[in-house]
Amino acid sequence: MSRSTPLWRTTTVRLTAFFILLFVVASIVLLALTAYQSSIVIQRQQARDIDREVEQLVRTEDTRGVRALAVAVNALARRPGAGLYYLGDDTGQLLVGNIADLPARVLSNEGFFTFNYSVDQTAPSDEQFPPHATGFAAARSVKLDSGLRLVVGRDIVERRGFAAIIFQSFGFGVVGIVILSIGAGVLTAQRVLKRIGTINATSAKIMQGNLSERVPITRRDDEFDHLATSLNEMLDRIEQLMQGLKDVTDNVAHDLKTPLTRLRNKAESALRDSATPDDMRAALETTIGESDQLIRTFNALLMIARAEAGAPSGDFTTVDISAVAADVAELYVPVAEDAGLELTTAIEPGIELRANRELVGQALVNLVENAIKYGKAPAGGGKVEVAVLRSDGNVRISVSDNGPGIPEKDRENVVKRFVRLEKSRTEAGSGLGLSLVSAVAGLHRGRLVLEDNAPGLRAGLELPL
């Protein structure tokens, strides 16, 4: 396959060729019309000049007679210039003038004619037409009231030469336009294809596994730079998702390996010959507990996936967020007391918005459980507060504690799946609580805000009213 074949198949080259052809055709039509109109204008001007002279000579015959007409025609015939004049009788005999051997159709009919002519050999040598000169003329032939034939014309060889110059210039203009258009089209196509080739080369490197590659951006700030910016943002997002998927996979493998190992060990110990019925019962109870924890982990993952996909379990309805928060707080007051914490509320009543009650309630439960779990003050005891209030067109649902809090540098990471600040992972939990809260916030076009409570942490859901 030749190199030109794949090049011609590109949309850029085809569009460039189409617009070049369109421009060339339009230019040719415009130049042709200009040349034609110029020739027509000159032709019409000569015809008007001829008709004006004919009218003057006819008027001369009517007012002053045939002799004055002959004198006038003879004077005009001897005047230098491109004028052609003939005055003869009805037999075709030349009386005065500078044209000889007129065609029979000119002498026998009236009207406007074009014909080849020869200059009268008796004309003086100092005139424009030398003896035996020939040319091509346009003339008006009229029969006078006296019976004489008057022919007035102009030599149009010069006009035709001028028209030829016009059309020659037109030809050179067309060739120049074609050459310039092709050159401009080739340069444009090469530039566009070069930019597209850069994008293709970057895509090839990414497909080979180098996700850090990005499309180069120039300083032109043109549509290709805008496209490159969008592609780079998309690639950044894909790289983040791929890295997140890798982290999730690693964390799932780590978090599931431990409970599955415990399940196997308990089952193995229960099957030993020395195991008593009580040992077997304890092993089964442990197995059920570990299984429940695994089920909760997978349920949390499924709920996060549904929230991030925008497909929650249930339609959005008008929800009394104040009532939901009050119910959750009331439910966890005993749990907080058992943990040595005081749970208080600061809920503005009657706040409603369209939301998914199940997901918002689950998100609030996660925040409250985290606060109870991690919100103990270093000196003992502690306080957890659930607050709901309006703020700048939003609903802010916050849970505050006075525990150790989350360092600012870690707040961006803790919302990722399976990320836990407790590296040893000896405490119960899956690291999915804040991930679910963040997904629910995104589903409701809101956001999760983690702030310093001085001391402790204030985790808030900001949802638009």
C-alpha positions, 0 to 999 in steps of 0.5 A, a space after each residue: 500500500 502506498 503512503 498516499 493511500 492511508 493519508 487520503 483515507 483520513 478525514 482531515 485530508 478529505 475535508 481539506 481537499 473538499 474545501 480546496 475544491 470548493 474554494 477553487 470552483 468558487 474562485 473560478 466562477 467569480 473570476 470567469 464572471 468578472 472577465 465575462 462582464 468586463 468583455 460585455 461592458 466593453 462590447 456594449 460601450 462600443 455598440 452605444 458609440 456606433 449607434 450614437 454616430 449613426 444617429 448623428 449621421 442620419 440626422 445630418 442627412 435629414 437636416 442638411 442633405 446627402 452632400 453634407 452627409 458624404 462630407 461628414 462620412 468622408 471626414 470621419 473616415 479620414 480621422 485616425 482611430 478604429 472607426 470604420 465608415 461606408 457610404 454607398 449606393 443601392 448597387 454596392 458602389 462605395 461613394 465615401 469611406 474607408 471600408 472595401 469589400 463589405 459582405 453582401 449580408 451587410 449591404 442587403 440587410 439592416 442591423 448589427 453585424 460582425 465581419 472580416 474587412 479590408 481597408 480601402 486601398 485608396 486611403 491616405 498612408 498617414 491614416 491608422 489603417 495602412 493599404 491592404 489592412 484587414 481586420 475584424 469589425 462590429 458595425 451597424 448597417 442602415 438604409 437611408 431615406 435617400 436610398 444610400 447604404 450607411 455602415 458605421 463600425 469599429 475595429 474590435 481586434 483591439 477589444 478582442 485582444 483586451 478580452 484575451 488579456 483578461 481571460 489570460 489573466 483569469 487563467 493565471 489567477 486560477 492556476 495561482 489559486 489552485 497552487 496556493 490552495 493546495 499548498 495551504 491545504 497541505 500545510 493545514 492537513 500536515 499540522 492537523 495530522 501532526 496534532 492528531 498523531 501526537 494524541 494517537 502516540 500518547 494513546 498507544 503508550 497508555 494502551 501499553 500500560 503507561 497510565 502516566 502519559 498525557 497528551 502534550 498541550 501547546 500555548 496556542 489555546 486552540 480546540 486541540 489544546 482544549 481537547 488535550 486538556 479534556 483528555 488529560 483530565 479523563 486520563 487523570 480520573 482513569 488513573 485514579 480509578 485504576 489506582 483505587 481499584 488496585 488499593 481496593 483489591 489489596 485491601 479486600 484481600 487483606 481484610 478478608 484473608 484474616 476472617 476467612 483464616 479464622 473461620 477455617 481454624 475454628 472449623 478445623 478445631 471443631 472437627 478434631 477428635 478431642 473437641 467437645 460439643 461445647 467447643 463445636 458450638 463455640 466454633 459455630 458461633 464464631 463462624 456465624 459472627 465472622 460470616 456476619 462481618 463478611 456479609 456486612 462488608 459486602 453489603 457496604 460495598 454494594 451500597 457504595 456501588 449503588 450510590 456511586 452509580 446513581 441507582 439507590 434502592 428506592 426513589 427520591 422522596 421528600 424526607 424530614 431530615 430532622 426526624 431522621 437525625 432525631 431517630 438515629 440519635 435516640 437509637 444510639 443514646 444507650 450505645 453511647 452511654 455504654 461506651 462512656 460517652 454523652 450523646 446530645 443533639 442540636 437539631 433544627 426541626 422541620 427541615 425537609 429535602 428530596 433524598 433517599 431516606 435509607 442512604 441518608 439514614 445509613 450515612 448518619 448511622 456510620 458517622 455516629 458509630 465512628 464518633 462513638 468508636 473513636 470519640 473518647 477523650 484522652 482523659 476519659 469520657 467524651 461527648 458526641 453531638 448530632 446537629 442538623 441546621 440550614 446554612 446558605 441554601 444547604 442542609 448541614 448534618 454533622 456529628 462531632 466528637 472530642 476524641 483524637 480526631 483525624 490529622 488534616 493530611 489524612 482527611 482526604 485518604 480516609 474517605 477511600 475504601 478500606 483505608 483505616 488509620 489504625 494500621 494494625 487492623 486489630 479493631 473491628 471495622 472494614 474501613 468503608 464507613 466514610 466511603 459510604 458517607 462520601 458516596 451518599 453525599 455525591 449522590 445527593 449533589 452534596 459533599 462530605 466535610 471533615 473539620 477540626 472540632 478542637 479537640 476532636 472531629 466534626 464530620 458533616 454532610 452538606 446537602 442542597 435544599 
